Amino acid sequence: MKILIIEDERHTAKAIKETLKSYYSIDVAYTGQEGEDFAFENEYDVILLDIALPDINGLKVCQEIRDNSIKTPILMLTGKSDIKSKINAFNYGADDYLTKPFNFEELHARLQALMRRAPNNFCPDKLNIHGLVLDTASNDVEYNGKKISLRLKEFRLLEYLMRNAGKVLTRNMILEHVWESDTDQFTNTVDVHINYLRNKIDRQFGITLIKSVHSLGYKIVV
């Protein structure tokens, strides 16, 4: 899963990223314009958007994102807790509202809830394909009851493949969703990590779940 943080306070943005990086791939924008550029060019599962940005008010950024037909759930972050400010955020297109300072466990819970409620993007905590089970709540993976130890990027790659089971995912799609946006698109890191997964899943258990689609990309067999 991939999220975009639009937050001008760098220490706040860093704290959020450090707390959430074990669960998500994260891009960070420090201005409203940079945030809009990220949102228009990439696909995210949730956007965290501060209202008090230095160049463009976060409410306007939210409106611009919605005006461009982007339905990604938006969680607004602000220091204002009055009802009028909350209603205003919802009127501009926000899906949820969190007042600073906030508890990071609550932030994570709200992100998970937004992903589950996202239109056409139901995100269960546990995925199961032919005995391969991935649990996003505990970050555990197992095949027919036998645990599989994966590094973070391997886990995120497998999760993306399983959430899109049966669909062909190109290398660029995988890079954009699993890795940060500044990753070199000409790198072979996707192929390398696919091979890691095959070693730990397909080859270890004598199965074929991760399939190469010639000249296109990869998919999980359903």
Long-range contacts (C-beta under 8 A, 24 or more apart in sequence): 1-25, 1-45, 1-46, 1-115, 1-123, 1-136, 1-156, 1-159, 2-26, 2-27, 2-42, 2-43, 2-44, 2-45, 2-176, 2-177, 2-178, 3-27, 3-44, 3-45, 3-46, 3-47, 3-48, 3-111, 4-28, 4-29, 4-35, 4-38, 4-39, 4-42, 4-44, 4-46, 4-47, 4-48, 5-29, 5-48, 6-30, 6-32, 6-34, 6-35, 6-38, 6-47, 6-48, 6-49, 6-50, 6-53, 6-58, 6-61, 7-48, 7-50, 7-77, 8-50, 8-52, 8-53, 8-54, 9-50, 12-50, 12-100, 15-104, 16-48, 16-104, 16-107, 19-104, 19-107, 19-108, 20-104, 20-107, 20-108, 20-111, 22-139, 22-152, 23-108, 23-136, 23-139, 24-111, 24-156, 25-156, 25-177, 25-178, 25-179, 25-180, 26-180, 27-180, 27-181, 31-55, 31-56, 32-56, 32-57, 32-58, 32-60, 32-61, 35-61, 36-61, 36-64, 36-65, 38-181, 39-65, 39-68, 39-70, 39-72, 40-68, 40-70, 41-181, 42-176, 42-181, 43-72, 43-176, 43-177, 44-72, 45-72, 45-73, 45-115, 45-118, 45-121, 45-123, 46-72, 46-73, 46-74, 46-75, 46-111, 46-114, 46-115, 46-118, 47-72, 47-73, 47-74, 47-75, 48-75, 48-77, 48-111, 49-74, 49-75, 49-76, 49-77, 49-94, 50-76, 50-77, 50-78, 51-76, 51-77, 51-78, 51-80, 51-85, 51-89, 52-78, 52-79, 59-88, 59-89, 59-92, 60-92, 62-89, 62-92, 62-93, 62-94, 63-92, 63-93, 65-93, 66-92, 66-93, 71-118, 71-119, 72-118, 73-114, 73-115, 73-117, 73-118, 75-107, 75-110, 75-111, 75-114, 77-102, 123-163, 127-159, 127-162, 127-163, 129-162, 129-165, 129-209, 129-220, 129-222, 130-207, 130-209, 130-221, 130-222, 132-162, 132-201, 132-209, 134-158, 134-159, 134-162, 143-201, 143-205, 143-207, 144-205, 146-205, 148-200, 148-201, 148-204, 149-200, 150-197, 150-200, 151-196, 153-178, 153-179, 153-193, 154-193, 154-196, 154-197, 154-200, 157-190, 157-193, 157-194, 157-197, 158-197, 158-201, 161-210, 161-218, 161-219, 161-220, 162-220, 164-219, 164-220, 165-219, 165-220, 165-221, 165-222, 166-219, 166-220, 166-221, 166-222, 167-219, 168-213, 168-216, 168-217, 168-218, 168-219, 169-217, 169-218, 169-219, 170-216, 170-217, 171-217, 173-217, 174-217, 174-218, 190-218, 194-218
